[in-house]
Amino acid sequence: MRAKHKVDYTETFSEIRDFAGNRQRVEKDQVAIAIKISTANLLEKFVRFNDLAFQDEIKDVWRLGQEHLEYLKTADPEKFREIALKSKQYSDILAIHKKHLWWQEGKYTFRFLASSLNDAVIENQSFQFVLTKADVEALQQNNELLPKVYQNTVNIGLVGYKDEPIPWNWRTVQVSKC
């Protein structure tokens, strides 16, 4: 007689992390009937690079901005949005983003370090890519989009307000093994 087993798996579509470091996953639980993964499904991955110094600095400044926003909501419920967008805390958040955009034109080498929960042997490999002057200029344009991000944050919950979509400038670069 065969034993019956139920195998569940979770497909993660994305993970979102806010400036406070909180993570939220968009995923779907499914019962696995059979799983077949081709190498074509494993080739394309979205990789973001964030400087650890930026993450540490923005976390504290973002927290102060959020605390200031909460204070303004109670101190002046009718004008807190206008005041918040003119505040020092808001200016500090924008300044940190501009300060930490460190991408420059040139060749970058990076290494993926992978691990396995079982005893699988995984070979860590090095890769490289090139950023052109146009790539860097496009990434710098993201700083001009930051006011929209914070305006959306400040206006959350405002009756009739619809978040303004943010058309981020992403770069798709050719990555090759070293």
C-alpha positions as CSV (number, residue, x, y, z in Angstrom):
1,M,0.0,0.0,0.0
2,R,1.3,3.4,-0.9
3,A,1.5,6.2,1.6
4,K,-0.2,9.4,0.7
5,H,1.6,12.7,1.1
6,K,0.4,16.2,0.7
7,V,3.1,18.5,-0.6
8,D,2.5,22.2,-0.4
9,Y,4.7,24.9,-1.9
10,T,4.6,28.7,-1.9
11,E,5.3,30.8,-5.0
12,T,6.7,34.2,-4.0
13,F,5.9,36.9,-6.6
14,S,7.6,39.8,-4.9
15,E,8.8,41.1,-1.6
16,I,8.4,44.7,-0.5
17,R,10.5,46.4,2.1
18,D,9.6,49.8,3.5
19,F,12.1,52.3,4.8
20,A,11.6,51.0,8.4
21,G,12.9,47.6,7.3
22,N,9.5,45.9,7.5
23,R,9.0,43.2,4.8
24,Q,5.8,42.1,3.1
25,R,5.6,39.3,0.6
26,V,3.1,38.8,-2.2
27,E,2.8,35.0,-2.5
28,K,0.5,32.2,-3.3
29,D,0.2,28.9,-1.5
30,Q,-0.6,25.9,-3.7
31,V,-0.8,22.1,-3.4
32,A,2.0,20.6,-5.5
33,I,0.8,17.9,-7.8
34,A,4.1,18.0,-9.7
35,I,6.8,20.5,-10.0
36,K,9.0,20.8,-13.1
37,I,11.3,23.7,-13.4
38,S,13.2,24.3,-16.6
39,T,16.4,26.3,-16.6
40,A,14.7,28.9,-18.7
41,N,12.6,29.8,-15.6
42,L,15.7,30.3,-13.5
43,L,17.7,32.6,-15.8
44,E,16.0,35.9,-15.3
45,K,16.0,37.4,-11.9
46,F,15.4,40.9,-10.6
47,V,18.3,42.1,-8.4
48,R,18.4,45.4,-6.5
49,F,21.4,46.8,-4.9
50,N,21.1,48.9,-1.7
51,D,24.0,50.3,0.2
52,L,23.9,49.2,3.9
53,A,25.0,52.6,5.0
54,F,21.9,54.0,3.2
55,Q,19.6,51.5,4.8
56,D,20.9,52.3,8.2
57,E,20.7,56.1,7.7
58,I,17.3,56.2,6.0
59,K,15.7,53.9,8.6
60,D,16.3,56.5,11.4
61,V,15.4,59.5,9.3
62,W,12.3,57.8,8.0
63,R,11.2,56.9,11.5
64,L,11.7,60.6,12.6
65,G,9.7,61.7,9.6
66,Q,6.9,59.3,10.4
67,E,6.8,60.4,14.1
68,H,6.7,64.0,12.9
69,L,3.9,63.2,10.6
70,E,1.9,61.5,13.4
71,Y,2.5,64.6,15.6
72,L,1.3,66.9,12.9
73,K,-1.9,64.9,12.4
74,T,-2.9,65.6,16.0
75,A,-1.5,69.1,16.2
76,D,-3.1,70.5,13.0
77,P,-5.4,67.9,11.4
78,E,-6.4,70.2,8.5
79,K,-2.9,71.4,7.4
80,F,-0.6,68.6,8.5
81,R,-0.1,67.4,4.9
82,E,1.0,70.8,3.7
83,I,3.2,71.3,6.7
84,A,4.8,67.8,6.4
85,L,5.8,68.4,2.8
86,K,7.6,71.6,3.8
87,S,9.2,70.1,7.0
88,K,12.9,69.6,7.8
89,Q,12.2,65.9,8.2
90,Y,10.9,65.7,4.6
91,S,13.9,67.6,3.3
92,D,16.2,65.2,5.3
93,I,14.7,62.2,3.6
94,L,15.2,63.6,0.1
95,A,18.7,64.7,0.9
96,I,19.7,61.2,2.1
97,H,18.4,59.6,-1.1
98,K,20.4,62.1,-3.2
99,K,23.6,61.6,-1.1
100,H,23.5,57.8,-1.4
101,L,23.0,57.5,-5.2
102,W,26.5,56.2,-5.7
103,W,26.3,54.5,-9.1
104,Q,28.9,55.7,-11.5
105,E,29.7,54.9,-15.1
106,G,31.9,51.8,-15.4
107,K,32.2,48.1,-14.9
108,Y,30.9,46.4,-11.7
109,T,31.8,42.9,-10.5
110,F,29.6,41.1,-8.0
111,R,29.3,37.7,-6.4
112,F,26.1,35.7,-5.6
113,L,26.5,33.7,-2.4
114,A,23.9,31.0,-2.3
115,S,23.1,28.4,0.4
116,S,20.9,25.3,0.7
117,L,18.8,24.0,3.5
118,N,19.9,20.5,2.6
119,D,23.3,19.2,1.7
120,A,23.3,20.4,-1.9
121,V,26.6,21.7,-3.1
122,I,26.2,25.2,-4.6
123,E,29.0,26.9,-6.4
124,N,29.2,30.6,-5.8
125,Q,30.0,32.5,-8.9
126,S,31.1,36.0,-9.9
127,F,29.4,38.2,-12.5
128,Q,29.9,41.6,-14.0
129,F,28.0,44.3,-15.8
130,V,28.6,47.8,-17.2
131,L,26.7,51.0,-16.5
132,T,26.9,53.6,-19.2
133,K,26.7,57.4,-18.6
134,A,23.0,57.2,-19.9
135,D,22.3,54.5,-17.3
136,V,23.6,56.6,-14.5
137,E,21.7,59.7,-15.6
138,A,18.5,57.7,-15.8
139,L,19.1,56.4,-12.2
140,Q,19.7,59.9,-11.0
141,Q,16.3,61.0,-12.4
142,N,14.7,58.8,-9.8
143,N,15.6,61.5,-7.2
144,E,13.1,63.7,-9.0
145,L,10.4,61.2,-8.4
146,L,10.9,61.1,-4.6
147,P,8.5,64.0,-3.9
148,K,5.7,61.9,-5.5
149,V,6.5,59.0,-3.2
150,Y,6.3,61.1,-0.1
151,Q,3.2,62.9,-1.3
152,N,1.6,59.5,-1.7
153,T,2.7,58.6,1.8
154,V,1.4,61.8,3.4
155,N,-1.9,61.6,1.6
156,I,-2.7,58.0,2.5
157,G,-6.3,58.0,3.8
158,L,-7.3,61.3,2.3
159,V,-10.8,61.0,0.9
160,G,-10.7,61.1,-2.8
161,Y,-6.9,60.9,-3.1
162,K,-5.5,58.4,-5.5
163,D,-1.9,57.4,-5.3
164,E,0.1,58.8,-8.1
165,P,2.0,56.0,-9.9
166,I,5.8,56.2,-9.7
167,P,7.5,55.5,-13.1
168,W,10.8,54.4,-11.7
169,N,13.8,54.4,-14.0
170,W,15.2,50.8,-13.8
171,R,18.2,49.7,-15.8
172,T,18.3,46.4,-17.5
173,V,22.0,45.5,-18.0
174,Q,23.7,42.6,-19.6
175,V,25.2,40.4,-16.9
176,S,28.0,38.0,-17.7
177,K,30.1,35.5,-15.8
178,C,33.6,36.5,-14.8
